[in-house]
């Protein structure tokens, strides 16, 4: 996604908001897929969380993982590894806010798009226990 994001905390907040939107859209898609397949709401929430985190924070998560396992014993290798990262100083904060934004987006999508039944309850796999 070659978006011109800011550096530092502002860039991390922007990335988190983008991940929040991705989370809402992922839940909307998975809710429709699971509704047509007669799957439980938990499947929609789970797959939406996984896909939102992969889409919203996948590149930055990979960069953090790669920096942790790569051998950076020479300044040349360190420069080459850091050259491809947009904001290496704010990478950790950006990853945290992207994951939190993606998961929060799924929760917001669940609140907005869940199906309500005629008696005011929501569609879930649980049975009513009231007589």
SULQUIJO-V501137 format. One record per run of one state. SS is the DSSP state (@ for helix, = for strand, . for the rest). FROM is the first residue (numbers start at 1). TO is the last residue. If there is no record, write none. Layout:
SS;FROM;TO
SS;FROM;TO
//
This chain:
.;1;7
@;8;36
.;37;40
@;41;69
.;70;74
@;75;83
.;84;87
@;88;113
.;114;115
=;116;116
.;117;121
=;122;122
.;123;131
//
